[in-house]
Amino acid sequence: MSGNSGVHQQGEATILHADLDSFYASVEQRDDPELAGQPVIVGGGVVLAASYEAKAFGVRTAMSGAQARALCPQAIVVSPRMSAYSQASKDVFDVFRDTSPLVEGISIDEAFLEVGGLARIVGTPLEIGAKLRRDVAEQVGLPITVGIARTKFLAKVASAFAKPDGLLLVPPDGEINFLHPLPVEKLWGVGRITARKLRDFDIVTVGDVARHDEASIVSILGRGAGRHLYALSHNRDPRPVQARQGRGSMGAQRALGRGVHSRSELEAALIALVDRVTGRMRTARRTGRTVTLRLRFADFTRVTRDRTLRRSSAETSEILTAAMILLDDAAPLIAEKGITLIGIAVANLDRDGAKQLELPFDGPDTAALDSAVDSVRKKFGTGALTRGVLLGRDPGISVPLLPD
């Protein structure tokens, strides 16, 4: 199919999706020259990241360390250094903000940038993308891939297509020719189960989705998913790049690896994550009202569950109670699909003084205990105090969701 039929957006391709390549592994290769060009695995028990040299042997994120080493015996396994990754992320986001005033971070290692209107100052979107890659390489020492398109969706697809260490612009008159031959898994929201449902109807490419009518796709996938994927197959994605004013949320996540995970193991992981997130919130003098549980399943699909607190809080016990309720709600899905990642985030953040305007909370006052714990950890280190339920357990590595 040629032309641009079915696409409703107008204008130039001015949205950049910038995505660091094998972020953690690249930081390790940058900081230790002996690792350059070598297959590197970050994390021993569970693979948190793998260099492209290791990926060539089939090593993938969230794979067990034993399986990864079986696939690539010559791999060099290094322990994660979260402080180094957080600093590298901050440095890269500084480059992003120097490039455009409109930056929407979506994880610790990727962001959307809107560069429309910068042509007279900096250059075309393609020139801006090339300069961004040079600046990140020169100032931070990391490889980054940039995709450019008229929509967020297509910019992200373009960056994935251009990896590693590449640059790709999808021009408006070439969108459909680029998009439609791609496998249906390239559509946001299509995991293995959804792909299997579509393939049962001989729908294997994005173009196959677009050639059906919307009602047919809805009948296969349901109203929400069907309408969403049908729109994306025509590159209809009206969402603008939105620069966040301050921090929109604080969160952390932990890869669990494949296999069966007991309820007590999931609770321990969640307690450790909530403990870390609420500690960071109190340090930053933030409270939050919305608690979000994030899960990734063995088939690589994801789900989120939200709960709104009656008041804005940074108290560990309040946020943990909400998180446990959300975990209960997701238990049937976990049992059905298996779980490989668990995360928690707190959103709708306020300055902690804002909670003085809330109605009084009639539950137990745990703020003093949290304050005492924070003081001890500040003086003696984060490992100075451990919750009783976590004694004897591997706390794992909790990964910040955005640079913080």
C-alpha positions as CSV (number, residue, x, y, z in Angstrom):
1,M,0.0,0.0,0.0
2,S,1.4,3.4,-0.9
3,G,0.5,6.9,0.2
4,N,-0.7,7.9,3.6
5,S,-4.4,6.9,3.7
6,G,-6.0,6.5,7.1
7,V,-3.6,8.8,8.9
8,H,-5.3,11.8,10.4
9,Q,-2.4,13.7,11.8
10,Q,-1.0,16.6,9.8
11,G,2.4,18.2,9.7
12,E,6.0,17.2,9.9
13,A,7.7,14.4,11.7
14,T,8.9,16.3,14.8
15,I,8.6,13.7,17.7
16,L,11.8,12.0,18.7
17,H,12.0,8.8,20.7
18,A,15.4,8.5,22.3
19,D,16.3,5.1,23.8
20,L,19.6,4.2,25.4
21,D,21.0,0.9,24.1
22,S,21.3,-1.9,26.6
23,F,21.6,0.8,29.2
24,Y,23.0,-0.9,32.3
25,A,25.4,-3.1,30.2
26,S,26.5,0.0,28.3
27,V,27.3,1.9,31.5
28,E,29.5,-1.1,32.6
29,Q,31.3,-1.2,29.3
30,R,31.8,2.6,29.4
31,D,33.2,2.5,33.0
32,D,35.5,-0.6,32.4
33,P,37.3,-0.4,29.1
34,E,38.2,-4.1,29.4
35,L,34.5,-4.9,28.9
36,A,34.2,-3.0,25.6
37,G,33.1,-5.4,22.9
38,Q,32.7,-8.3,25.3
39,P,29.4,-10.2,26.1
40,V,28.3,-8.6,29.4
41,I,25.5,-9.7,31.7
42,V,24.4,-7.4,34.5
43,G,23.0,-9.4,37.5
44,G,23.7,-12.9,38.5
45,G,20.5,-14.5,39.7
46,V,18.3,-12.7,37.2
47,V,19.5,-10.9,34.1
48,L,18.8,-7.2,34.5
49,A,20.6,-6.3,31.3
50,A,22.7,-7.8,28.6
51,S,25.1,-6.2,26.1
52,Y,24.4,-6.7,22.4
53,E,27.4,-9.1,22.3
54,A,25.5,-11.3,24.9
55,K,22.1,-10.8,23.2
56,A,23.6,-12.3,20.0
57,F,23.8,-15.6,22.0
58,G,20.1,-15.4,23.0
59,V,20.5,-13.8,26.4
60,R,17.5,-11.7,27.3
61,T,16.4,-9.5,30.2
62,A,14.6,-11.3,33.1
63,M,16.1,-14.6,32.1
64,S,17.6,-16.6,34.9
65,G,21.4,-16.3,35.4
66,A,21.9,-20.0,34.9
67,Q,20.1,-20.1,31.6
68,A,22.0,-17.0,30.4
69,R,25.3,-18.6,31.3
70,A,24.3,-21.8,29.5
71,L,23.6,-19.8,26.4
72,C,26.8,-17.7,26.6
73,P,29.4,-19.4,28.9
74,Q,32.0,-16.8,28.0
75,A,29.8,-13.9,29.2
76,I,31.3,-11.6,31.9
77,V,28.8,-11.3,34.7
78,V,28.9,-8.1,36.8
79,S,26.9,-7.0,39.8
80,P,24.5,-4.1,39.2
81,R,25.5,-0.6,40.3
82,M,22.3,1.3,40.6
83,S,23.9,4.6,41.7
84,A,26.0,4.6,38.5
85,Y,22.9,4.0,36.4
86,S,20.9,6.6,38.1
87,Q,23.7,9.2,37.6
88,A,24.1,8.2,33.9
89,S,20.3,8.6,33.5
90,K,20.4,12.1,35.0
91,D,23.3,13.1,32.8
92,V,21.4,11.9,29.7
93,F,18.2,13.7,30.7
94,D,20.3,16.9,31.0
95,V,21.2,16.4,27.4
96,F,17.6,15.8,26.5
97,R,16.5,19.1,28.2
98,D,19.4,20.9,26.5
99,T,18.0,19.6,23.2
100,S,14.3,20.6,23.6
101,P,12.1,22.3,26.2
102,L,9.5,19.5,25.7
103,V,10.8,16.2,27.2
104,E,8.6,13.4,28.4
105,G,10.5,10.8,30.3
106,I,8.9,7.3,30.1
107,S,11.6,5.3,31.9
108,I,15.1,5.6,33.3
109,D,16.6,5.2,29.9
110,E,14.2,6.6,27.3
111,A,12.1,9.7,26.5
112,F,10.1,11.5,23.9
113,L,11.2,14.9,22.7
114,E,9.1,17.4,20.7
115,V,11.4,19.4,18.4
116,G,8.8,21.2,16.3
117,G,9.5,24.9,16.0
118,L,13.3,24.5,16.5
119,A,14.2,24.4,12.8
120,R,15.4,28.0,12.6
121,I,17.4,27.7,15.8
122,V,18.9,24.2,15.6
123,G,17.9,22.5,12.3
124,T,15.6,19.9,11.0
125,P,14.4,17.0,13.2
126,L,16.8,14.7,11.5
127,E,19.7,17.1,12.2
128,I,18.5,17.5,15.8
129,G,18.4,13.7,16.3
130,A,21.9,13.3,14.9
131,K,23.2,16.1,17.2
132,L,21.4,14.5,20.2
133,R,23.2,11.2,19.6
134,R,26.5,12.9,19.3
135,D,26.0,15.0,22.4
136,V,25.0,11.9,24.5
137,A,28.1,10.0,23.1
138,E,30.5,12.9,23.8
139,Q,29.0,14.1,27.1
140,V,27.9,10.9,28.7
141,G,29.8,8.3,26.8
142,L,26.8,6.1,25.9
143,P,25.2,4.9,22.7
144,I,21.6,5.9,22.0
145,T,19.1,5.2,19.3
146,V,16.7,7.8,18.0
147,G,13.5,7.3,16.0
148,I,11.7,10.3,14.5
149,A,8.0,10.4,13.3
150,R,4.8,12.3,13.5
151,T,3.4,10.2,16.4
152,K,4.8,8.9,19.6
153,F,3.8,5.4,18.6
154,L,5.7,5.4,15.3
155,A,8.7,7.2,16.7
156,K,9.0,4.4,19.3
157,V,8.7,1.8,16.5
158,A,11.3,3.6,14.5
159,S,13.8,3.6,17.3
160,A,13.3,-0.1,17.9
161,F,13.8,-0.7,14.2
162,A,17.0,1.3,14.2
163,K,18.7,-0.4,17.2
164,P,21.5,-0.6,18.1
165,D,23.1,2.9,18.0
166,G,21.0,4.1,15.1
167,L,18.9,7.0,13.8
168,L,15.8,6.6,11.7
169,L,13.2,9.2,10.4
170,V,9.9,7.9,9.1
171,P,8.7,10.7,6.7
172,P,5.0,11.5,6.6
173,D,4.6,10.1,3.0
174,G,6.4,6.9,3.9
175,E,4.5,6.0,7.2
176,I,2.2,3.3,5.8
177,N,4.9,1.7,3.7
178,F,7.2,1.5,6.7
179,L,4.5,0.4,9.2
180,H,2.3,-2.1,7.4
181,P,4.9,-4.8,6.6
182,L,5.9,-5.1,10.3
183,P,4.8,-8.0,12.4
184,V,1.7,-7.4,14.4
185,E,3.8,-7.7,17.7
186,K,5.2,-4.2,16.9
187,L,1.8,-2.6,17.9
188,W,1.8,-1.3,21.4
189,G,-0.2,-3.7,23.6
190,V,0.3,-6.8,21.5
191,G,2.0,-9.6,23.5
192,R,2.1,-13.3,22.8
193,I,-1.5,-14.0,23.7
194,T,-2.9,-11.1,21.6
195,A,-0.7,-12.0,18.7
196,R,-1.9,-15.6,18.9
197,K,-5.5,-14.5,18.8
198,L,-4.8,-12.4,15.7
199,R,-2.7,-15.1,14.0
200,D,-5.6,-17.5,14.4
201,F,-7.4,-15.2,11.9
202,D,-4.4,-15.0,9.6
203,I,-3.6,-11.5,10.9
204,V,0.2,-11.5,11.1
205,T,1.3,-8.0,10.0
206,V,0.2,-4.5,11.0
207,G,-1.1,-4.1,7.5
208,D,-3.4,-7.1,8.0
209,V,-4.9,-5.3,11.0
210,A,-5.4,-2.2,8.9
211,R,-7.1,-4.1,6.0
212,H,-9.8,-5.4,8.3
213,D,-12.6,-3.1,9.4
214,E,-12.5,-2.0,13.0
215,A,-15.5,-4.1,14.0
216,S,-13.7,-7.3,13.0
217,I,-10.7,-6.5,15.2
218,V,-13.0,-5.5,18.0
219,S,-14.8,-8.9,17.7
220,I,-11.5,-10.7,18.1
221,L,-9.9,-8.6,20.9
222,G,-12.7,-6.8,22.6
223,R,-13.7,-3.1,22.3
224,G,-10.9,-1.4,24.1
225,A,-7.9,-3.4,22.7
226,G,-9.5,-3.7,19.3
227,R,-10.1,0.0,18.8
228,H,-6.7,0.9,20.2
229,L,-4.8,-1.5,17.8
230,Y,-6.9,-0.6,14.8
231,A,-6.1,3.1,15.3
232,L,-2.4,2.3,15.7
233,S,-2.4,0.2,12.5
234,H,-3.3,3.5,10.7
235,N,-0.8,5.4,12.8
236,R,-3.5,7.3,14.5
237,D,-2.0,8.4,17.8
238,P,-3.0,12.0,18.9
239,R,-1.1,12.1,22.2
240,P,1.3,15.0,22.4
241,V,4.7,15.1,24.1
242,Q,4.0,16.4,27.6
243,A,6.8,17.8,29.6
244,R,6.3,16.9,33.2
245,Q,6.3,19.8,35.6
246,G,8.5,18.4,38.4
247,R,8.2,14.7,39.4
248,G,4.9,13.1,38.4
249,S,5.6,9.9,40.4
250,M,8.1,7.9,42.4
251,G,8.5,4.2,41.9
252,A,10.8,1.2,41.7
253,Q,10.5,-2.3,40.3
254,R,12.2,-5.6,40.6
255,A,12.8,-8.4,38.1
256,L,11.9,-11.8,39.6
257,G,13.0,-14.2,36.9
258,R,10.9,-17.0,35.5
259,G,9.5,-19.8,37.5
260,V,7.0,-20.1,40.3
261,H,7.0,-17.4,42.9
262,S,5.2,-18.0,46.2
263,R,2.9,-15.4,47.8
264,S,5.4,-14.8,50.6
265,E,8.1,-14.1,48.1
266,L,6.0,-11.6,46.2
267,E,5.0,-9.9,49.5
268,A,8.6,-9.7,50.6
269,A,9.6,-8.1,47.2
270,L,6.7,-5.7,47.5
271,I,7.6,-4.7,51.1
272,A,11.2,-4.0,50.0
273,L,10.0,-1.9,47.1
274,V,7.5,0.1,49.1
275,D,10.1,0.7,51.9
276,R,12.5,2.1,49.4
277,V,10.0,4.3,47.5
278,T,8.5,5.8,50.6
279,G,12.0,6.5,52.0
280,R,12.8,8.4,48.9
281,M,9.5,10.3,49.1
282,R,10.2,11.4,52.6
283,T,13.7,12.4,51.7
284,A,12.3,14.5,48.8
285,R,9.5,15.8,51.1
286,R,6.8,14.5,48.9
287,T,3.5,12.8,49.7
288,G,1.3,10.9,47.2
289,R,-2.3,9.8,46.8
290,T,-2.3,7.2,44.0
291,V,-0.6,3.8,44.5
292,T,0.0,1.8,41.3
293,L,1.1,-1.9,41.2
294,R,2.9,-2.9,38.0
295,L,3.3,-6.5,37.0
296,R,4.9,-8.2,34.0
297,F,3.9,-11.8,33.3
298,A,5.8,-14.7,31.8
299,D,4.3,-14.0,28.3
300,F,5.7,-10.5,28.5
301,T,2.3,-8.8,28.8
302,R,1.9,-6.2,31.5
303,V,-0.9,-5.0,33.8
304,T,-1.3,-2.1,36.3
305,R,-3.7,-1.8,39.2
306,D,-4.3,1.6,41.0
307,R,-5.7,2.5,44.3
308,T,-6.4,6.0,45.7
309,L,-5.6,6.8,49.3
310,R,-8.0,8.8,51.4
311,R,-5.2,11.3,52.1
312,S,-1.9,12.2,50.5
313,S,0.8,10.2,52.4
314,A,4.4,9.0,52.4
315,E,4.0,6.7,55.4
316,T,5.2,3.2,54.6
317,S,2.3,1.4,56.3
318,E,-0.4,3.2,54.5
319,I,1.1,2.8,51.0
320,L,2.0,-0.9,51.8
321,T,-1.5,-1.6,52.8
322,A,-2.8,-0.3,49.5
323,A,-0.1,-2.2,47.6
324,M,-1.1,-5.5,49.3
325,I,-4.7,-5.0,48.4
326,L,-3.7,-4.5,44.8
327,L,-1.6,-7.6,44.9
328,D,-4.6,-9.6,46.2
329,D,-6.6,-8.2,43.3
330,A,-4.0,-9.4,40.8
331,A,-3.5,-12.8,42.4
332,P,-5.7,-14.7,39.8
333,L,-3.8,-13.2,36.9
334,I,-0.5,-14.1,38.6
335,A,-1.6,-17.7,39.1
336,E,-2.7,-18.0,35.5
337,K,0.2,-16.3,33.7
338,G,3.2,-16.5,36.0
339,I,5.1,-13.3,37.0
340,T,8.6,-12.0,36.1
341,L,8.5,-8.4,37.4
342,I,6.8,-6.5,40.2
343,G,6.9,-2.7,40.6
344,I,5.2,-0.1,42.7
345,A,4.8,3.7,42.0
346,V,3.2,6.5,44.0
347,A,1.7,9.3,41.9
348,N,-0.3,12.6,42.4
349,L,2.6,13.9,44.4
350,D,2.5,16.9,46.7
351,R,4.9,18.7,48.9
352,D,4.5,17.0,52.3
353,G,3.1,20.2,53.8
354,A,0.0,19.7,51.6
355,K,-1.3,16.9,53.8
356,Q,-1.9,19.4,56.6
357,L,-5.0,20.5,54.6
358,E,-6.4,17.0,54.5
359,L,-8.9,15.5,56.9
360,P,-7.3,13.9,60.0
361,F,-6.3,10.3,59.5
362,D,-7.9,8.1,62.1
363,G,-5.5,5.1,61.8
364,P,-2.3,4.5,63.8
365,D,0.4,7.1,63.7
366,T,3.4,5.5,62.1
367,A,5.1,8.7,61.0
368,A,7.4,8.8,64.0
369,L,8.6,5.3,63.3
370,D,9.3,6.1,59.7
371,S,11.2,9.2,60.8
372,A,13.3,7.1,63.2
373,V,14.1,4.5,60.5
374,D,15.0,7.3,58.0
375,S,17.4,8.9,60.6
376,V,19.2,5.6,61.3
377,R,19.6,4.8,57.6
378,K,20.8,8.3,56.8
379,K,23.5,8.0,59.5
380,F,24.5,4.4,59.1
381,G,23.5,3.5,55.5
382,T,20.4,2.0,53.9
383,G,21.3,-1.5,55.1
384,A,21.5,-0.5,58.7
385,L,17.8,-1.5,59.3
386,T,15.9,-4.4,57.7
387,R,12.3,-5.2,58.2
388,G,11.7,-8.4,60.1
389,V,9.8,-10.0,57.3
390,L,12.8,-9.5,55.0
391,L,15.4,-11.2,57.3
392,G,17.1,-14.1,55.6
393,R,15.6,-13.1,52.2
394,D,17.4,-11.8,49.1
395,P,16.0,-8.2,48.8
396,G,17.0,-8.3,45.1
397,I,17.7,-5.2,43.0
398,S,15.0,-2.5,42.9
399,V,15.3,-0.4,39.8
400,P,14.1,3.3,39.7
401,L,11.4,3.9,37.1
402,L,12.7,7.3,36.2
403,P,15.9,9.2,37.1
404,D,15.6,10.2,40.7
